[in-house]
Amino acid sequence: MARTHIKKAGVALLAALVVFQGCTLVVSSTDISRLRLGMTPDQAVMYLDRTPVIEHRFENGPGRTTFLAYYLRRADERPYFLVFSEDSLLFWGYPEECATSEIPGVAAGARRVQEALKEK
């Protein structure tokens, strides 16, 4: 009888760990250091080994801009953005870094993504 309860508890713990790992949307600074300009969104997700909190795509003038939002393993809970133009990584950073970027579409896109995160 006790063995059955232990076995059930073990299975429940394993299931919880699998679910928790799949829901972990935070990345470390070590993960971020693997990013390189020109990566595709699929490559970045593969290197970070996490799905983004949100993926936001929009048309920006002549092209398409994609934002992937993550959270870093820090207590501040600020989002961290990866910005792609035509599926090529061109910028990554915190919202305030995006706000001061001179790259067309980054500042405005970051504001749109922050609003989308608030709605989540």
N, CA, C and O atoms as CSV, one atom per row, in Angstrom:
chain,resi,resn,atom,element,x,y,z
A,1,MET,N,N,0.822,-1.198,0.000
A,1,MET,CA,C,0.000,0.000,0.000
A,1,MET,C,C,0.868,1.264,0.000
A,1,MET,O,O,0.648,2.159,-0.816
A,2,ALA,N,N,1.850,1.348,0.905
A,2,ALA,CA,C,2.728,2.507,0.989
A,2,ALA,C,C,3.537,2.649,-0.296
A,2,ALA,O,O,3.813,3.762,-0.744
A,3,ARG,N,N,3.915,1.513,-0.887
A,3,ARG,CA,C,4.693,1.527,-2.117
A,3,ARG,C,C,3.881,2.163,-3.258
A,3,ARG,O,O,4.440,2.883,-4.086
A,4,THR,N,N,2.582,1.904,-3.303
A,4,THR,CA,C,1.704,2.480,-4.323
A,4,THR,C,C,1.624,3.992,-4.183
A,4,THR,O,O,1.655,4.711,-5.182
A,5,HIS,N,N,1.521,4.480,-2.946
A,5,HIS,CA,C,1.467,5.930,-2.714
A,5,HIS,C,C,2.776,6.589,-3.122
A,5,HIS,O,O,2.768,7.671,-3.709
A,6,ILE,N,N,3.892,5.953,-2.820
A,6,ILE,CA,C,5.194,6.510,-3.191
A,6,ILE,C,C,5.324,6.545,-4.709
A,6,ILE,O,O,5.810,7.526,-5.270
A,7,LYS,N,N,4.892,5.481,-5.371
A,7,LYS,CA,C,4.961,5.421,-6.821
A,7,LYS,C,C,4.091,6.521,-7.443
A,7,LYS,O,O,4.522,7.185,-8.386
A,8,LYS,N,N,2.877,6.718,-6.928
A,8,LYS,CA,C,1.983,7.766,-7.440
A,8,LYS,C,C,2.579,9.144,-7.207
A,8,LYS,O,O,2.501,10.014,-8.074
A,9,ALA,N,N,3.175,9.344,-6.034
A,9,ALA,CA,C,3.802,10.637,-5.730
A,9,ALA,C,C,4.977,10.889,-6.673
A,9,ALA,O,O,5.185,12.013,-7.129
A,10,GLY,N,N,5.734,9.847,-6.957
A,10,GLY,CA,C,6.863,9.982,-7.885
A,10,GLY,C,C,6.411,10.346,-9.289
A,10,GLY,O,O,7.013,11.200,-9.940
A,11,VAL,N,N,5.362,9.704,-9.751
A,11,VAL,CA,C,4.813,9.998,-11.081
A,11,VAL,C,C,4.287,11.430,-11.128
A,11,VAL,O,O,4.511,12.139,-12.109
A,12,ALA,N,N,3.595,11.858,-10.086
A,12,ALA,CA,C,3.063,13.233,-10.025
A,12,ALA,C,C,4.194,14.248,-10.036
A,12,ALA,O,O,4.099,15.275,-10.708
A,13,LEU,N,N,5.264,13.969,-9.296
A,13,LEU,CA,C,6.411,14.882,-9.256
A,13,LEU,C,C,7.072,14.969,-10.622
A,13,LEU,O,O,7.405,16.059,-11.086
A,14,LEU,N,N,7.264,13.825,-11.265
A,14,LEU,CA,C,7.860,13.807,-12.596
A,14,LEU,C,C,6.997,14.596,-13.585
A,14,LEU,O,O,7.527,15.368,-14.384
A,15,ALA,N,N,5.694,14.413,-13.539
A,15,ALA,CA,C,4.787,15.139,-14.428
A,15,ALA,C,C,4.865,16.642,-14.175
A,15,ALA,O,O,4.871,17.433,-15.118
A,16,ALA,N,N,4.924,17.033,-12.909
A,16,ALA,CA,C,5.024,18.458,-12.569
A,16,ALA,C,C,6.329,19.055,-13.104
A,16,ALA,O,O,6.342,20.180,-13.603
A,17,LEU,N,N,7.415,18.303,-12.998
A,17,LEU,CA,C,8.705,18.794,-13.499
A,17,LEU,C,C,8.683,18.959,-15.014
A,17,LEU,O,O,9.208,19.938,-15.545
A,18,VAL,N,N,8.081,18.009,-15.702
A,18,VAL,CA,C,7.991,18.102,-17.156
A,18,VAL,C,C,7.154,19.312,-17.552
A,18,VAL,O,O,7.546,20.065,-18.444
A,19,VAL,N,N,6.017,19.509,-16.912
A,19,VAL,CA,C,5.158,20.655,-17.209
A,19,VAL,C,C,5.874,21.957,-16.885
A,19,VAL,O,O,5.828,22.899,-17.677
A,20,PHE,N,N,6.541,22.027,-15.722
A,20,PHE,CA,C,7.242,23.248,-15.327
A,20,PHE,C,C,8.348,23.573,-16.316
A,20,PHE,O,O,8.503,24.731,-16.703
A,21,GLN,N,N,9.121,22.576,-16.735
A,21,GLN,CA,C,10.194,22.818,-17.688
A,21,GLN,C,C,9.640,23.360,-18.993
A,21,GLN,O,O,10.220,24.268,-19.588
A,22,GLY,N,N,8.526,22.809,-19.437
A,22,GLY,CA,C,7.920,23.275,-20.674
A,22,GLY,C,C,7.374,24.677,-20.576
A,22,GLY,O,O,7.256,25.356,-21.596
A,23,CYS,N,N,7.035,25.138,-19.378
A,23,CYS,CA,C,6.473,26.469,-19.182
A,23,CYS,C,C,7.529,27.514,-18.828
A,23,CYS,O,O,7.209,28.697,-18.713
A,24,THR,N,N,8.765,27.099,-18.656
A,24,THR,CA,C,9.817,28.025,-18.269
A,24,THR,C,C,10.148,28.912,-19.457
A,24,THR,O,O,10.667,28.433,-20.465
A,25,LEU,N,N,9.858,30.180,-19.347
A,25,LEU,CA,C,10.060,31.112,-20.446
A,25,LEU,C,C,11.205,32.072,-20.173
A,25,LEU,O,O,11.403,33.031,-20.918
A,26,VAL,N,N,11.958,31.824,-19.116
A,26,VAL,CA,C,13.078,32.697,-18.797
A,26,VAL,C,C,14.349,32.152,-19.418
A,26,VAL,O,O,14.510,30.942,-19.579
A,27,VAL,N,N,15.238,33.047,-19.760
A,27,VAL,CA,C,16.533,32.669,-20.309
A,27,VAL,C,C,17.617,33.330,-19.470
A,27,VAL,O,O,17.359,34.308,-18.768
A,28,SER,N,N,18.807,32.805,-19.545
A,28,SER,CA,C,19.920,33.352,-18.772
A,28,SER,C,C,20.773,34.255,-19.658
A,28,SER,O,O,20.632,34.258,-20.881
A,29,SER,N,N,21.651,35.012,-19.030
A,29,SER,CA,C,22.566,35.864,-19.798
A,29,SER,C,C,23.509,34.998,-20.633
A,29,SER,O,O,23.966,35.423,-21.694
A,30,THR,N,N,23.801,33.783,-20.158
A,30,THR,CA,C,24.617,32.848,-20.938
A,30,THR,C,C,23.879,32.462,-22.210
A,30,THR,O,O,24.478,32.388,-23.283
A,31,ASP,N,N,22.566,32.215,-22.090
A,31,ASP,CA,C,21.759,31.906,-23.277
A,31,ASP,C,C,21.814,33.065,-24.266
A,31,ASP,O,O,21.996,32.856,-25.466
A,32,ILE,N,N,21.658,34.269,-23.765
A,32,ILE,CA,C,21.652,35.464,-24.620
A,32,ILE,C,C,22.992,35.630,-25.341
A,32,ILE,O,O,23.031,36.088,-26.484
A,33,SER,N,N,24.084,35.260,-24.678
A,33,SER,CA,C,25.410,35.427,-25.286
A,33,SER,C,C,25.598,34.551,-26.523
A,33,SER,O,O,26.542,34.760,-27.285
A,34,ARG,N,N,24.720,33.579,-26.732
A,34,ARG,CA,C,24.800,32.710,-27.913
A,34,ARG,C,C,24.204,33.361,-29.165
A,34,ARG,O,O,24.415,32.878,-30.277
A,35,LEU,N,N,23.469,34.442,-28.986
A,35,LEU,CA,C,22.818,35.092,-30.123
A,35,LEU,C,C,23.839,35.769,-31.021
A,35,LEU,O,O,24.854,36.285,-30.554
A,36,ARG,N,N,23.557,35.758,-32.315
A,36,ARG,CA,C,24.421,36.398,-33.309
A,36,ARG,C,C,23.555,37.153,-34.311
A,36,ARG,O,O,22.472,36.696,-34.678
A,37,LEU,N,N,24.035,38.300,-34.745
A,37,LEU,CA,C,23.337,39.050,-35.783
A,37,LEU,C,C,23.109,38.147,-36.986
A,37,LEU,O,O,23.969,37.345,-37.351
A,38,GLY,N,N,21.943,38.289,-37.591
A,38,GLY,CA,C,21.627,37.533,-38.790
A,38,GLY,C,C,20.935,36.203,-38.543
A,38,GLY,O,O,20.463,35.574,-39.490
A,39,MET,N,N,20.864,35.758,-37.288
A,39,MET,CA,C,20.148,34.507,-36.998
A,39,MET,C,C,18.688,34.643,-37.399
A,39,MET,O,O,18.132,35.742,-37.397
A,40,THR,N,N,18.074,33.522,-37.741
A,40,THR,CA,C,16.635,33.511,-38.008
A,40,THR,C,C,15.907,33.331,-36.675
A,40,THR,O,O,16.525,32.921,-35.693
A,41,PRO,N,N,14.609,33.629,-36.622
A,41,PRO,CA,C,13.862,33.373,-35.385
A,41,PRO,C,C,13.949,31.908,-34.942
A,41,PRO,O,O,14.079,31.630,-33.750
A,42,ASP,N,N,13.878,30.982,-35.886
A,42,ASP,CA,C,13.968,29.563,-35.528
A,42,ASP,C,C,15.327,29.227,-34.908
A,42,ASP,O,O,15.397,28.467,-33.943
A,43,GLN,N,N,16.397,29.786,-35.455
A,43,GLN,CA,C,17.730,29.542,-34.892
A,43,GLN,C,C,17.834,30.103,-33.482
A,43,GLN,O,O,18.375,29.451,-32.590
A,44,ALA,N,N,17.317,31.314,-33.278
A,44,ALA,CA,C,17.390,31.938,-31.957
A,44,ALA,C,C,16.626,31.114,-30.927
A,44,ALA,O,O,17.118,30.888,-29.821
A,45,VAL,N,N,15.425,30.666,-31.287
A,45,VAL,CA,C,14.627,29.854,-30.371
A,45,VAL,C,C,15.372,28.556,-30.056
A,45,VAL,O,O,15.361,28.091,-28.917
A,46,MET,N,N,16.017,27.974,-31.067
A,46,MET,CA,C,16.768,26.741,-30.853
A,46,MET,C,C,17.949,26.981,-29.896
A,46,MET,O,O,18.172,26.187,-28.983
A,47,TYR,N,N,18.692,28.057,-30.100
A,47,TYR,CA,C,19.835,28.353,-29.238
A,47,TYR,C,C,19.402,28.670,-27.810
A,47,TYR,O,O,20.070,28.282,-26.851
A,48,LEU,N,N,18.278,29.378,-27.672
A,48,LEU,CA,C,17.795,29.725,-26.333
A,48,LEU,C,C,17.095,28.552,-25.667
A,48,LEU,O,O,16.940,28.532,-24.446
A,49,ASP,N,N,16.673,27.580,-26.455
A,49,ASP,CA,C,16.027,26.365,-25.959
A,49,ASP,C,C,14.759,26.679,-25.165
A,49,ASP,O,O,14.416,25.962,-24.224
A,50,ARG,N,N,14.075,27.738,-25.543
A,50,ARG,CA,C,12.816,28.140,-24.904
A,50,ARG,C,C,11.922,28.781,-25.948
A,50,ARG,O,O,12.396,29.465,-26.855
A,51,THR,N,N,10.636,28.557,-25.814
A,51,THR,CA,C,9.711,29.285,-26.672
A,51,THR,C,C,9.545,30.689,-26.087
A,51,THR,O,O,9.649,30.863,-24.873
A,52,PRO,N,N,9.295,31.670,-26.915
A,52,PRO,CA,C,9.137,33.029,-26.386
A,52,PRO,C,C,7.820,33.203,-25.634
A,52,PRO,O,O,6.864,32.459,-25.850
A,53,VAL,N,N,7.789,34.190,-24.753
A,53,VAL,CA,C,6.558,34.552,-24.048
A,53,VAL,C,C,5.526,35.010,-25.069
A,53,VAL,O,O,4.342,34.687,-24.970
A,54,ILE,N,N,5.995,35.762,-26.041
A,54,ILE,CA,C,5.110,36.259,-27.092
A,54,ILE,C,C,5.928,36.421,-28.361
A,54,ILE,O,O,7.112,36.756,-28.323
A,55,GLU,N,N,5.273,36.178,-29.478
A,55,GLU,CA,C,5.872,36.451,-30.788
A,55,GLU,C,C,4.947,37.437,-31.469
A,55,GLU,O,O,3.753,37.179,-31.619
A,56,HIS,N,N,5.501,38.570,-31.882
A,56,HIS,CA,C,4.686,39.625,-32.467
A,56,HIS,C,C,5.279,40.005,-33.817
A,56,HIS,O,O,6.429,40.438,-33.892
A,57,ARG,N,N,4.504,39.845,-34.879
A,57,ARG,CA,C,4.951,40.192,-36.235
A,57,ARG,C,C,4.092,41.328,-36.774
A,57,ARG,O,O,2.879,41.364,-36.566
A,58,PHE,N,N,4.732,42.236,-37.456
A,58,PHE,CA,C,3.971,43.296,-38.103
A,58,PHE,C,C,4.742,43.839,-39.292
A,58,PHE,O,O,5.965,43.730,-39.370
A,59,GLU,N,N,3.995,44.424,-40.211
A,59,GLU,CA,C,4.601,45.042,-41.388
A,59,GLU,C,C,5.166,46.388,-40.973
A,59,GLU,O,O,4.512,47.161,-40.274
A,60,ASN,N,N,6.373,46.656,-41.406
A,60,ASN,CA,C,7.060,47.893,-41.041
A,60,ASN,C,C,7.592,48.521,-42.322
A,60,ASN,O,O,8.700,48.216,-42.764
A,61,GLY,N,N,6.795,49.396,-42.907
A,61,GLY,CA,C,7.219,50.000,-44.162
A,61,GLY,C,C,7.338,48.932,-45.241
A,61,GLY,O,O,6.374,48.225,-45.536
A,62,PRO,N,N,8.521,48.819,-45.824
A,62,PRO,CA,C,8.670,47.874,-46.926
A,62,PRO,C,C,8.849,46.415,-46.492
A,62,PRO,O,O,8.782,45.518,-47.332
A,63,GLY,N,N,9.069,46.167,-45.223
A,63,GLY,CA,C,9.366,44.796,-44.791
A,63,GLY,C,C,8.559,44.344,-43.594
A,63,GLY,O,O,7.617,45.010,-43.163
A,64,ARG,N,N,8.952,43.193,-43.065
A,64,ARG,CA,C,8.282,42.596,-41.914
A,64,ARG,C,C,9.244,42.589,-40.730
A,64,ARG,O,O,10.417,42.243,-40.872
A,65,THR,N,N,8.737,42.975,-39.564
A,65,THR,CA,C,9.520,42.963,-38.336
A,65,THR,C,C,8.895,41.954,-37.384
A,65,THR,O,O,7.674,41.896,-37.239
A,66,THR,N,N,9.731,41.169,-36.743
A,66,THR,CA,C,9.279,40.175,-35.778
A,66,THR,C,C,9.957,40.434,-34.449
A,66,THR,O,O,11.174,40.606,-34.386
A,67,PHE,N,N,9.164,40.462,-33.382
A,67,PHE,CA,C,9.692,40.576,-32.027
A,67,PHE,C,C,9.430,39.271,-31.285
A,67,PHE,O,O,8.312,38.757,-31.321
A,68,LEU,N,N,10.434,38.732,-30.621
A,68,LEU,CA,C,10.261,37.617,-29.697
A,68,LEU,C,C,10.560,38.169,-28.312
A,68,LEU,O,O,11.593,38.809,-28.114
A,69,ALA,N,N,9.685,37.935,-27.363
A,69,ALA,CA,C,9.876,38.446,-26.005
A,69,ALA,C,C,10.161,37.289,-25.054
A,69,ALA,O,O,9.490,36.258,-25.092
A,70,TYR,N,N,11.161,37.476,-24.207
A,70,TYR,CA,C,11.542,36.517,-23.169
A,70,TYR,C,C,11.675,37.267,-21.857
A,70,TYR,O,O,11.573,38.494,-21.826
A,71,TYR,N,N,11.898,36.551,-20.794
A,71,TYR,CA,C,12.276,37.140,-19.515
A,71,TYR,C,C,13.618,36.559,-19.126
A,71,TYR,O,O,13.849,35.357,-19.259
A,72,LEU,N,N,14.503,37.419,-18.641
A,72,LEU,CA,C,15.798,36.952,-18.157
A,72,LEU,C,C,15.650,36.456,-16.733
A,72,LEU,O,O,14.719,36.850,-16.031
A,73,ARG,N,N,16.542,35.611,-16.307
A,73,ARG,CA,C,16.522,35.085,-14.935
A,73,ARG,C,C,17.010,36.161,-13.979
A,73,ARG,O,O,18.147,36.127,-13.510
A,74,ARG,N,N,16.153,37.095,-13.706
A,74,ARG,CA,C,16.435,38.188,-12.773
A,74,ARG,C,C,15.165,38.498,-12.023
A,74,ARG,O,O,14.075,38.078,-12.412
A,75,ALA,N,N,15.314,39.222,-10.967
A,75,ALA,CA,C,14.148,39.533,-10.132
A,75,ALA,C,C,13.295,40.662,-10.710
A,75,ALA,O,O,12.166,40.859,-10.263
A,76,ASP,N,N,13.801,41.398,-11.680
A,76,ASP,CA,C,13.078,42.585,-12.139
A,76,ASP,C,C,11.897,42.285,-13.062
A,76,ASP,O,O,11.064,43.165,-13.280
A,77,GLU,N,N,11.797,41.068,-13.613
A,77,GLU,CA,C,10.641,40.677,-14.426
A,77,GLU,C,C,10.419,41.560,-15.655
A,77,GLU,O,O,9.297,41.661,-16.151
A,78,ARG,N,N,11.466,42.189,-16.139
A,78,ARG,CA,C,11.323,42.987,-17.359
A,78,ARG,C,C,11.454,42.086,-18.579
A,78,ARG,O,O,12.240,41.139,-18.571
A,79,PRO,N,N,10.693,42.373,-19.621
A,79,PRO,CA,C,10.845,41.568,-20.836
A,79,PRO,C,C,12.163,41.893,-21.535
A,79,PRO,O,O,12.741,42.963,-21.347
A,80,TYR,N,N,12.608,40.962,-22.327
A,80,TYR,CA,C,13.824,41.112,-23.116
A,80,TYR,C,C,13.450,40.760,-24.546
A,80,TYR,O,O,12.915,39.681,-24.799
A,81,PHE,N,N,13.727,41.658,-25.481
A,81,PHE,CA,C,13.245,41.511,-26.848
A,81,PHE,C,C,14.351,41.100,-27.813
A,81,PHE,O,O,15.487,41.566,-27.720
A,82,LEU,N,N,13.995,40.224,-28.731
A,82,LEU,CA,C,14.817,39.896,-29.882
A,82,LEU,C,C,14.073,40.457,-31.081
A,82,LEU,O,O,12.892,40.164,-31.265
A,83,VAL,N,N,14.736,41.253,-31.893
A,83,VAL,CA,C,14.091,41.939,-33.009
A,83,VAL,C,C,14.687,41.435,-34.325
A,83,VAL,O,O,15.900,41.452,-34.530
A,84,PHE,N,N,13.799,40.991,-35.199
A,84,PHE,CA,C,14.205,40.463,-36.503
A,84,PHE,C,C,13.597,41.311,-37.599
A,84,PHE,O,O,12.441,41.725,-37.505
A,85,SER,N,N,14.362,41.565,-38.623
A,85,SER,CA,C,13.837,42.217,-39.817
A,85,SER,C,C,13.982,41.218,-40.952
A,85,SER,O,O,15.081,40.753,-41.253
A,86,GLU,N,N,12.849,40.894,-41.583
A,86,GLU,CA,C,12.849,39.893,-42.653
A,86,GLU,C,C,13.557,38.612,-42.201
A,86,GLU,O,O,14.365,38.044,-42.936
A,87,ASP,N,N,13.243,38.170,-40.990
A,87,ASP,CA,C,13.765,36.927,-40.413
A,87,ASP,C,C,15.279,36.918,-40.191
A,87,ASP,O,O,15.906,35.860,-40.225
A,88,SER,N,N,15.852,38.074,-39.968
A,88,SER,CA,C,17.271,38.190,-39.663
A,88,SER,C,C,17.426,39.004,-38.373
A,88,SER,O,O,16.973,40.147,-38.305
A,89,LEU,N,N,18.063,38.423,-37.353
A,89,LEU,CA,C,18.219,39.103,-36.067
A,89,LEU,C,C,19.065,40.351,-36.250
A,89,LEU,O,O,20.193,40.290,-36.738
A,90,LEU,N,N,18.494,41.498,-35.846
A,90,LEU,CA,C,19.243,42.737,-35.987
A,90,LEU,C,C,19.411,43.500,-34.682
A,90,LEU,O,O,20.199,44.443,-34.624
A,91,PHE,N,N,18.678,43.110,-33.614
A,91,PHE,CA,C,18.781,43.851,-32.360
A,91,PHE,C,C,18.219,42.991,-31.242
A,91,PHE,O,O,17.268,42.238,-31.453
A,92,TRP,N,N,18.803,43.098,-30.049
A,92,TRP,CA,C,18.204,42.472,-28.868
A,92,TRP,C,C,18.532,43.312,-27.655
A,92,TRP,O,O,19.624,43.870,-27.538
A,93,GLY,N,N,17.551,43.393,-26.738
A,93,GLY,CA,C,17.746,44.188,-25.535
A,93,GLY,C,C,16.446,44.421,-24.784
A,93,GLY,O,O,15.376,43.951,-25.170
A,94,TYR,N,N,16.586,45.170,-23.689
A,94,TYR,CA,C,15.435,45.539,-22.871
A,94,TYR,C,C,14.602,46.610,-23.584
A,94,TYR,O,O,15.094,47.261,-24.506
A,95,PRO,N,N,13.352,46.796,-23.168
A,95,PRO,CA,C,12.506,47.806,-23.816
A,95,PRO,C,C,13.136,49.204,-23.860
A,95,PRO,O,O,13.026,49.904,-24.867
A,96,GLU,N,N,13.785,49.602,-22.784
A,96,GLU,CA,C,14.388,50.949,-22.792
A,96,GLU,C,C,15.550,51.046,-23.776
A,96,GLU,O,O,15.833,52.127,-24.292
A,97,GLU,N,N,16.221,49.939,-24.040
A,97,GLU,CA,C,17.273,49.932,-25.060
A,97,GLU,C,C,16.644,49.997,-26.447
A,97,GLU,O,O,17.167,50.660,-27.343
A,98,CYS,N,N,15.529,49.312,-26.619
A,98,CYS,CA,C,14.794,49.381,-27.883
A,98,CYS,C,C,14.304,50.806,-28.139
A,98,CYS,O,O,14.336,51.289,-29.271
A,99,ALA,N,N,13.851,51.473,-27.077
A,99,ALA,CA,C,13.291,52.826,-27.206
A,99,ALA,C,C,14.314,53.826,-27.728
A,99,ALA,O,O,13.945,54.810,-28.369
A,100,THR,N,N,15.595,53.586,-27.460
A,100,THR,CA,C,16.628,54.520,-27.909
A,100,THR,C,C,17.322,54.058,-29.189
A,100,THR,O,O,18.250,54.709,-29.668
A,101,SER,N,N,16.869,52.937,-29.737
A,101,SER,CA,C,17.481,52.424,-30.960
A,101,SER,C,C,17.165,53.334,-32.142
A,101,SER,O,O,16.056,53.852,-32.269
A,102,GLU,N,N,18.153,53.515,-32.993
A,102,GLU,CA,C,17.955,54.301,-34.206
A,102,GLU,C,C,17.574,53.425,-35.390
A,102,GLU,O,O,17.382,53.923,-36.500
A,103,ILE,N,N,17.463,52.120,-35.157
A,103,ILE,CA,C,17.063,51.207,-36.220
A,103,ILE,C,C,15.564,51.409,-36.468
A,103,ILE,O,O,14.764,51.316,-35.537
A,104,PRO,N,N,15.184,51.686,-37.720
A,104,PRO,CA,C,13.769,51.947,-38.013
A,104,PRO,C,C,12.857,50.814,-37.550
A,104,PRO,O,O,13.112,49.639,-37.813
A,105,GLY,N,N,11.795,51.195,-36.859
A,105,GLY,CA,C,10.780,50.251,-36.423
A,105,GLY,C,C,11.013,49.609,-35.073
A,105,GLY,O,O,10.082,49.033,-34.512
A,106,VAL,N,N,12.218,49.684,-34.526
A,106,VAL,CA,C,12.514,49.000,-33.263
A,106,VAL,C,C,11.791,49.662,-32.092
A,106,VAL,O,O,11.134,48.977,-31.308
A,107,ALA,N,N,11.901,50.976,-31.963
A,107,ALA,CA,C,11.277,51.673,-30.832
A,107,ALA,C,C,9.752,51.536,-30.870
A,107,ALA,O,O,9.127,51.201,-29.864
A,108,ALA,N,N,9.167,51.794,-32.027
A,108,ALA,CA,C,7.701,51.701,-32.148
A,108,ALA,C,C,7.235,50.263,-31.956
A,108,ALA,O,O,6.211,50.028,-31.315
A,109,GLY,N,N,7.959,49.314,-32.493
A,109,GLY,CA,C,7.602,47.914,-32.333
A,109,GLY,C,C,7.679,47.463,-30.889
A,109,GLY,O,O,6.830,46.702,-30.424
A,110,ALA,N,N,8.696,47.929,-30.179
A,110,ALA,CA,C,8.846,47.565,-28.762
A,110,ALA,C,C,7.653,48.052,-27.951
A,110,ALA,O,O,7.180,47.347,-27.060
A,111,ARG,N,N,7.165,49.251,-28.251
A,111,ARG,CA,C,5.982,49.769,-27.547
A,111,ARG,C,C,4.767,48.879,-27.822
A,111,ARG,O,O,3.991,48.587,-26.912
A,112,ARG,N,N,4.607,48.454,-29.064
A,112,ARG,CA,C,3.475,47.582,-29.434
A,112,ARG,C,C,3.557,46.242,-28.707
A,112,ARG,O,O,2.545,45.719,-28.239
A,113,VAL,N,N,4.759,45.695,-28.617
A,113,VAL,CA,C,4.935,44.394,-27.959
A,113,VAL,C,C,4.697,44.516,-26.458
A,113,VAL,O,O,4.109,43.622,-25.849
A,114,GLN,N,N,5.152,45.622,-25.854
A,114,GLN,CA,C,4.893,45.828,-24.425
A,114,GLN,C,C,3.398,45.894,-24.149
A,114,GLN,O,O,2.933,45.354,-23.145
A,115,GLU,N,N,2.649,46.538,-25.013
A,115,GLU,CA,C,1.195,46.591,-24.843
A,115,GLU,C,C,0.595,45.195,-24.972
A,115,GLU,O,O,-0.299,44.829,-24.208
A,116,ALA,N,N,1.078,44.424,-25.925
A,116,ALA,CA,C,0.576,43.059,-26.100
A,116,ALA,C,C,0.898,42.198,-24.876
A,116,ALA,O,O,0.097,41.349,-24.484
A,117,LEU,N,N,2.061,42.415,-24.278
A,117,LEU,CA,C,2.418,41.664,-23.059
A,117,LEU,C,C,1.505,42.012,-21.901
A,117,LEU,O,O,1.160,41.148,-21.095
A,118,LYS,N,N,1.110,43.282,-21.813
A,118,LYS,CA,C,0.209,43.699,-20.728
A,118,LYS,C,C,-1.149,43.026,-20.856
A,118,LYS,O,O,-1.814,42.758,-19.856
A,119,GLU,N,N,-1.554,42.756,-22.082
A,119,GLU,CA,C,-2.852,42.122,-22.328
A,119,GLU,C,C,-2.838,40.634,-22.047
A,119,GLU,O,O,-3.894,40.021,-21.889
A,120,LYS,N,N,-1.652,40.048,-21.984
A,120,LYS,CA,C,-1.545,38.594,-21.732
A,120,LYS,C,C,-1.891,38.239,-20.329
A,120,LYS,O,O,-1.849,37.065,-19.961
